[in-house]
């Protein structure tokens, strides 16, 4: 007990000792969505390989967590797996933080079950809603309550934690309101925990980002989601997200950057590099790249901004 | 010379003070931070609500599902560790050859030296799939698997301390028992165990408080779903797991959600504090003095 307290104390001291900043080479701080994180991390790595004097740090505290730092001016760039909310926007305004946003890739959300699950091959949006809406708590507990020919067995649910953009997006797309969701399921911010949970439980049912499904295809099985418009079941894949037939569980990913940061040369270079390379790098980490037209729109948006706001030379 | 002695004394006192100050500091942080929590959430709701969902839109702040998860894994762990640990202690003390005892005891204590994160993944990737062969309804994360592995982890606490207690029973008692014609089994259970009972009980209480505070094993293998249940086959969440989940997650510092971990922490602190005091009290009260 006492030894543990001591270790805690030492840890907290070393934590505070590390928190000083300023000085040193130019650096760019990125935080936000754990979904966008792999893209930003890949871009940052490539960027630092070309510009070894710039230090880019990428955190992953969730879209919401990132925006709260972003609106306080603590970070330069926020990775977001959904557009900024009006509440977050007014927080930025209150602190005089102006910003630009750029779309960088698409992500799909995969609905997954255990590989030995033979009954659940497709699911409708209504069935998903019935399973995940708040009133399902303690009432929708077995598979046959979703579809009557499914087995009378406990269904065990896995999903992202409440701070993740994936959670916000799923609840908004399925239940109708962001963050409205039943609460009796295993919620983790760590997608690997979810993969592990679904892979180990034949009655598991979960959802998370497409990239995590693509990387674990041997351990889990994807469920086709019936497209409400075409009424056909569509499996999640890079192709179906790209041609937009996998709906409604695919979404664009964004980066938000403050205008103040965009006045710094290293940030301008970085964002330019990001947009030039996000198509290639987003696919290498398992996401879906924007179309050529969409990319050129983002390119034009950046060019227009950079022209209107000349670089501020460092003092 | 005297000044040097004074200096050394001050240095030693400072070292001793560190642990006291740390405890006081932690207690202060726990109380002051959870004060803010209890200003918003009444204590009655904290103790009686049967849902713990502080991170969701529909917030409930009932600690009971977390307490239930903690107690469930602890009970499973003790149910395994007490019989096994005590048996080991009796075997080593009464039956095993002294040479064997000398080599087995340190080997047993190695169990306590395995990092708990290793135990956690052992539970998740080896024990759970094995148990699923026996109990097909067992979930991927479960109190059973985490509890059993935690039980293995605390075996050395019980066996080692109990063995010391048994060893400390005066020879005269043992010899008198054999002299009356008792078998080793009778001597162990009718004479030595009762005589060493205070030490054995203390070992169990220390093991319980270790199990209540254990974090990595349950965080990895028991799940993250607050669940007011006594069913060992389903995912649960312990107090410690919740604290890990929130403090490594994205909860905004200073928010009510953030303060919940201090409320959970103080609950945990009260638990282990009471247990440690009980063990202290038992040690004093039931210590059987011979000679």
Interface residues (C-beta under 8 A of the other chain):
Chain A: X1 X2 X5 X6 X8 X9 X61 X62 X64 X65 X68 X134 X154 X156 X161 X162 X163 X164 X179 X180 X181 X183 X184 X185 X186 X187 X188 X189 X193 X196 X197 X198 X199 X200 X201 X202 X203 X204
Chain B: X18 X19 X22 X23 X25 X26 X51 X53 X55 X56 X57 X58 X60 X124 X128 X129 X132 X136 X137 X139 X140 X141 X209 X213 X223 X224 X225 X227 X234 X235 X245 X248 X249 X250 X251 X252 X272 X276
